[in-house]
Amino acid sequence: MSWPGKGVDYYAYVETNEFTTLFQQPTDWGDKTASYQLDTPNTMQHGNLQISENDISWHSHTGHYSWQLSKNQAPIADKYADIAPFTGNLGDTTLGNMLQTPSLFGQGWAVSYGFYDSGSGSGGLTNQDQSYVYATGDMSGWMGDLAHSMGTALTEQPFSTFALPGAHDAGMFDPTLVTSLLNNAEFLASLTGVFGSSIALLAKPIALRAIINLAFTQKDNITAQLNLGTRYFDFRPGYCYQNITGGIYHQHNLIPGYSYQSFLEDILSWLDHHPTEIVVISPNFQGFAQDTMKPAPDVLDGMLNTALANTKTLGKIVPGYKGDLASSYTTLLSQSKRLILLPQTDSTEDASKYDSYNDSYTTTDVNNILAALKGMNTDGQASHDYTVLQLQGTASGVDGAATPAIVTLSDASSPLMSTKPGFDFHTYPWLVANVASNLSASGLVVFLNDFCDNALASMAKQITQARASKL
């Protein structure tokens, strides 16, 4: 007899053999627990488990899925989800709201994790829940750590030798403004062009859930992203659509996220406390719904000056630009140039970007992403200031994928999260195996991803070391 069940794809990355991840599920009518340990260091790992009706007790409606993470046998993190085998619905859980799954930090360690509550698999989306756990050492000072271990073999090379882990649409983690704007009839009307006319008919909490599921690309704040090791930020500062409200915020089409002023001040305050680190930001207007949303370059420059004044870092941190990529790490530190801007804002300092992104990224198939990455080459690098390898797909743009994210009752149903761990499982090893050989070590390379994480920073650290050894 075949019993109804719900599957979970579980993924783990542990940087060293200090860490162990343990995934668990009930079996034998709830009388036993099956455990699956993933602890191979520096390897993207994956398994699948199935929770069936005959795995839970006669009196239960859900099965208890959980993971535990330990360092040197001492527990440091654990999360769980009670999953109904017949419907796939979540019961009690610590994983049921994407924006309430922040990365964790402790003495000498960092953990990023996420969960996707899958539906039936419509629109090409998976019908298996997705769960990942990535554990590394402290990544908040990885540049300085690598510089210390490699010495002049890295520090006297051009800064462009570094490979930087990056946050795609870095400011799309904060629902504060969009929550407020859902009380604005004009804003609701503007959403119909993106989400369809039904969005205006939804209750506000349901409309907010749909917006988060389809437009939010990060779930950690800027300080946490930095502590995870992220050193490149794709931030899209713009006025709100049709000037519905004042201020300049990250704009995802016409959905506003985090304040640009707050973003700059977060970066500068963090840099002030991390003297060995250099951060690159790329202000740009990609995907804006209308040109009137674009601030003039001098407006953005003024916001940077205000941020320097507000954080009392004026003179302590000096902005750099594309010309500074040729300077060495040592030189940049000596000049206090630890914030480098590579804008695409029609400014005099604009930097040209060689980008892997193309229309094939609207997909749930990681082979499309791998094909785009394989197509990047040294000839393309040579005619641009820097290179961006994008690792995320846009599953929300696949036919049929958006509707489940709009009508769902789950706060963990982002199509973007549905593909993240499975894509990471393939793209991260590809980067380690191919970037140092496929691309010139003299041109800055960025690895851009949704829901930025410490595993990518660990990979970038290894790749930087390999690139420097070629020079």
N, C-alpha and C positions, 0 to 999 in steps of 0.2 A: 504494500500500500504506500502511495506517495502522499506525504503530508505537506500542506501548505507551509511556505517558509519565506523568510526575507534574508537576503544576503548582505554582507558587509565586506567591501574591499578595504583592507587595512594596510597602511604603509608606515614605514619607519626609516629614519636615518639617525644613526648614532656616530658621532665624529670619532670617538675613541672607544676602547674596550672597557672604559670606566662605566659606560652606560648600558643599561638593559631595558628593553621594552617588552612588556608582557600583555598580550591581548587575551581576553577571556569571554566565554559564552557558557550558557547552561546546556546540559545534555541529559539524556536518560530520564525524561519526565521531571526534570528539575532536581534530581537527586545528586547529580554530579556536575563538575565544572571542567570544561576543556580549556587548556591554556596553550598559547602559541607564542614562543619567545623569538624575538628578532634582535640580535645583538652583534651582527657582523659589522665591524667598524668601517667607516668611510665607504659605505655601500648603500645605495637606494634599495630598500627591501619591500616586498609585497606579499600578501597572502589574502585568501578569501575564506570567510566562514558563512555558514548558513544556520539561521535560527528557525527551526521548524516547530510545528505544534507539538510534536512528540519530544521536543527538548525542554518544554516547560511543564509545570505541574498542572494537574486537572483543574485546579482552582485559580490558576494564573491566566492573565490575558496578554502578558508581555514576557519577553526574555531579556535578561540583564547582560548587555554587552558592556565591556569596560576595557580600559587600558591603564596600566601602571608603569611608571618610569622610575628607575632607581639609578643612583650613581654610587659606585663602590658599595653596592648592596643596601644603601640607605634610600628609602623612598623619598622622592622629591616632587612627584606630581601624579595625579590620577583623575580620570574623568569617566563618565558612564552615560549610557542611554538605554532605557527600557524600551524594547522594540516589539511591537505586536506582529507575530509571524503571519497572521492571516491578512491584515490590512497594510502592514508596514508602518503604521502610525507610531509616533513616539509617545511614551508615557512619561514618567519621571525621568529627568535627564539634566546633566550639566553641559550638554552640547547642543541644546535646542534653539539657541539664538546666536546667529553668526557674529553679531556685534558684541556679544558677551562671551567671546572666547579669546580674550587677549593673551598675547605671549607672556611667558613667565620667566622671571629672572631670579637667580640666587647667587651665592658666593661661588664664583668660578663656573657658572653654567647658565645656559639660556635654552628655552623650550618654546617652539612654535607648534601650534596644532590647529586642526580644523575638522569640520564635520559637515557632510551634505546629506540631508534627509531626502532620499530619492522617491520619486513617484513610480508610475508604471512603465516609464521609459519612452514616453511620447516625444516627438520632435528630435529623435536621435539621441536623447539623453539616456544615461545609464539607468537601469532599474535596481542597481545595487547601491546601498548607502556607501558613502566614501568617508574614510577616517584616516587622518595622518598625524604623526608625532615626529618632530625633528629635534634632536638633542645635540648640543655642542657645548664647548667651553664658552667662556665669556667672549663675545665678539665685539664688545664696545670699543676695544682698542686694537683691532686686528691689524690695521696698517702699521701702527707703531711696533706691535709684536713682530710682524714680518720684517720690518726694517731692522729691528734689533738682531733678529736671527740671521738675516742675510748680509747685513752690513753694506759696504759700498757696492756690492754686486747689484743691489737694488737702489740704494739711496742716492747714488750718483748717476743713475740712469734717468732719462726723461720721465716725468710723472706719467706720461701717456703709456708707459710700460704696464701700469696697473690695469687689471681687469676689475670693473666695479659692479657689484650687485646693485640693482636699481628697482625702484618702486614705480610701477605703471599707474598713471592717474593717482599720484601719491596723496592728494587731498580728499579722495572720495572714501572717507571713513566716518565723517561727522554728520549726523542727521539733524543737527540743531536747527539750521536755517530752513531746510526743506520741510521740517515738521511744522514750523511756524507758517510757512507759505501755503500749506494745505488749507489754511483758513482764508486764503485769498482767492476769490472767484476768478480773477484774471489769470493767476498762475494755473489754477485747475484747468481753465480753458486751453491754456498753452500746452498742457500735457497731452491733450487728445491727439496731437500730431505725432507723438512718440509712442503712446501707449494705447491709442484708440479711444473712441468716445466713452467706453465703459468706465474709464478711470475716474471720470467726474461723478459717476453714480455710486462709487464704492465708499463705504464708511472710511473715515480718515485713517484709522489704524490699518485697515486692509490696503488702502492706497499707499500708505507709507511702506508697508511690507513689500508691495510690488516694486516700488521705486528702489528700495534697498536691494532687493533680489536682482534687479536688472541693471542698476547704475553704480553700485558700490563695489569698488575694486580692491579696497584695503579694509582691514578690520583692527589694525593697531594705530595708535596715534603717532605723531612724528617722533617723539622722544623714544618710543619703543621701537619704531622702525630703525632709528639710528643705533639703538642698543643691540638690535639683531644683526648689525653689520652693514646695513644699507648705506651706500655712499653716493648714490645718484638718485635724483628726484625729478620725475616728470611731473611738473606742476603747471596747471593751465589757468592762470589768473585772468578773471574777466568780470565785467559787470553782469548783473543778473539780466535775464532775458526780458526785453522790452522795458528795462530799467524798473522792474517791479519793486525793487528795494535797493537801498544804497549799499555801498561797500564793494570790495573786490574779493571774489571767492574762487576757489577751484571750480571750474565749470566742466561738467560731463554732458556735452550737447547743450541742454538747457537746465540740467539739474545741478544746483549749487552744492558744494561741499564745504571744505574748511576755508577759513579766512586766510588770504595771502599774507596779511600783516602778521597774524599769529604764527603762520608757517615760518616766515623769515626769523621772527624772534625766537621761536623754538630752536631753529637750527643754530643761530648765533649763541644762544644761551648754552646749548649743549657743547658746541665747539669750545666755548670759553672754559669748560671743565674737562675737555679731552684734547690736550695740547699736541698729541701725536697724530691726530686725524685730520683729513682733508675731505671736504664734502663738495660735490658738484651738483648744481641745480640747473635744470633746463626749463625756464619759463617759455611757454609756447601757447598757441591758440588752436591746436588741432581739434577738429570736431565741433567748433562753436556753431550754434544754431544760426547766428547772424553776425555780420561784421561789426555792428554797433556794440557788440559785447567786448570788443578788443580795446584795452587801455593803450594810450600812447606810451612809447618807451620812457619818456621823461616822468610820467606818472609812476611807473614801476620803479624807476631809479629813485624817485623821491621816497617811495615806501621802504626801499632798502636803507636809505639814509636815516629814515625815522627809526627803523629797526635797530640800526647800529647805535643810535642815540639812546633808545629805550632800554637796550640791554647793556649799555655802558661798555660796548666793545669797539667803539670808534678808535681806530689806531691800533687796537690789540688784534683785530681781525681785518685784513685788507682784502677787498674783493679782487679776484683775478678773472681773466677771460681766456679766450682760445689760444692766444699767443703764449700764455703761461703753461700750456700743456707740454711745451718743449723744455721747460725748466725742470731741474731735478727735484726730487722730494726734499732733499736737504736745503736747496735754495728756496723753495716755497716756504718751508718752515722758518728759515732765517728772515724772510721778507714778510712773515705773518700772513701770507696769502693762503689761507686755509678754507676760503669759500670761493669756488670757481663757478662763474656763470657762463653757460653755453646756451644763449637764448635763440629762439626763432620767433622774434617779435617785431621784425622790421626795424631793428635798431642798428646802430653803427657797429655794434659788437656781435652781430649775429654769427652763429657757428653753423656750418653745413653738416648734415647728419646722413651717414650711409646706413640705411635702416632696412632690416629684413622684412618688415611688415608689408603684406599685400592682401588682396581680396580673399585669398585662400585661408586666411586666419579666421574667417567666419566658419567655424567648424567644431565638430566634436571628435575629430580624427587627428591624433598627434602626428601622423605621417605628413600631414600638410605643413605642420610647423617644422618638422625635421627637414623636409624638402627645401623650405625657405632658408633654413640655417645652412644647409649644404651648398646653397647657391651663392653664399657670400664669399668674396675673394679679395685678394690683395689689390687687384686693379681697381675695384670699386672703392676700397679704402683710400687709395692714393689720391683720389680727387675730392676727398671730403676731410673735414676737420676731425671727425671721430665716427665710431661705428656703434650701432645699437642692434643687438640680437634680441628680438622679442620672443618670449617663451610662452606667453598666455594665448589661448584661443578666445574667440568671441562667440561662445556657445549661445549666448542670448540672441544673437542675430540669425541663428539657424531656423528655418521654417518650422513652426510648431513648437519651438522651445520656449518662447516667451509666455504663451498662454498659461501653462502650468505654474509659472513663477508669479503670475498675476492673481490667479484664483486660489492658490494654495493657502492653507491655514497654518503652514509651518514657517517659522522664522529662520530656518536653516535650509532654504531651498533655492539658493542662488545658482543659476546655470553656470556662472563663472567658477564657483566653488566645485561644481560637479566634475569639472575636467582638471582642476589644479593638481591633485596628487598623482593622477594617472599620467598627466603630461610631464610633471616633474620627474617621475620615475624613469622616463625615457630621455628627456632633454638634458637633465643635469649630468648624467654620465656621458652624453654626447659632447657636452661642452668640455669636460675634462679630457676626453680622448682626442678632440679635434681642433679646438681653438688655437692652441699654441702652434700647431703645424699648418693650419689653413689660413691664418691671418697674420699679418705683419705684427711683430712685437713692438714696433715703434709707433703704432697708432692706438690711441685709447679705445678700449672695447668695453661696452656696457651690456650687462645681462638684465633685461627688463622683465618683470613678472608681476602678476596680480598677487595679492596677499603675501607680500614679501616676507622672507623667512631667513633663518640663520643657516640652514643647509646650503642655500645659494651663496651666502657669504663664505662659508667654508670652502665651497668649490672655487669661488673667485680667488681666495687666498692661495689655493694650490695652483691655479692657472697663472696667477701673477708670478709666482715663483718659477714656473716653467718658462714663461715669456722672458723673464729677466735673465735666465740662464742661457738664452739664445743670443743675447746681445754682447 
